[in-house]
Amino acid sequence: MDAAIRQLLMVQRIPAYPRKVSSQELKEYLEGEGFSVNLRTVQRDLNILSTALPLEVDDRNKPHGWFYRKDRVISLPGMNVSTALTFLLAQKHLKPILPPSVIASIQPYFEEARKVIQGLNDSGSKDWISKVVMVPRGLQLQAAEVDSDVLAIISQALMDEQSVEINRQGKRAHVINPLGLVVRGPVIYLICTFDSYVEPRMVPLHRVAKASVSTEPYTAPNGFSLQAYVDSGALGFIEKTDKINLKIRFYGRSVDHLRETPLSADQRIVKDGEHHIVTASLAHTKELQWWLLGFGDQVEVIEPHSLRNDLKKVVSNMAERYLD
């Protein structure tokens, strides 16, 4: 029984290509889990597992590293129809917004799901996936391509809480402390601290040309929460840290969608003659300004005056550029 549990732990610890793990690292991991093993036992277990699982070993350099082949995954036990349909629906949604390298890393799961659906006798279930379409709002940009090795190293460092040395395009190398990854439209952002600084910063992951695990100690801001960071509006390019009390006038029917998808929990809509006044408290971000400008002459900002003046300046500059 101990051998079976030991091998199961090893199966869970071995990474997918391009990452790898050595026999010595697996031995140390097992010892940390309470197993007394020698290196020969670990190597024997690896050879046994490789006869039944898509494992390979990189023996070009020492220490040798074990990994799962990038074109294979361990099948999800008993994948049922609902799970398979969910995977295929997720594929349709994720493909336009994630880099090809990320999609490729999970493609085997999508293929397994497709086989489950294709093996059904119920033609209605086979066609179900073609009857659901997801259409993201706004102009869809091509996803920025992320180096697969960089993504793998950053992801592992996040789990292990290790510092990483990164080289960005046109910038000197920095040691960073990864705090989280955020997918925002076609871009994956790395949230991290630089060197000895404690203020979190955003780095577009596609601009990282190279990454390697650093020997520098890992440090993170006390009490940092990625969710709280996102909720603060940091990803919307904050203009002011405090929330603003937004008051805007909507013309025509452009206000209707806010009744079903409000700006905030305290949003209020009041009829004002032929128009509507909307009030809500939310972060003052660049994204808010872009959203307001997207309505053209159907929206007028009343308060705060600072935001109104910012938009007046943009509109004035636009008018000058469009004048013949």
Salt bridges, closest charged atoms under 4 A:
GLU31 OE2 - LYS27 NZ 2.55
ASP45 OD2 - ARG6 NE 2.64
GLU56 OE2 - ARG69 NE 3.71
ASP58 OD2 - LYS20 NZ 3.08
ASP58 OD1 - ARG60 NE 2.93
ASP71 OD1 - ARG69 NE 3.64
ASP195 OD2 - HIS174 ND1 3.05
ASP256 OD2 - ARG253 NE 2.55
ASP272 OD2 - ARG249 NE 3.56
GLU287 OE2 - ARG184 NH2 2.41
GLU300 OE1 - ARG249 NH1 3.01
GLU300 OE2 - ARG308 NH1 3.11
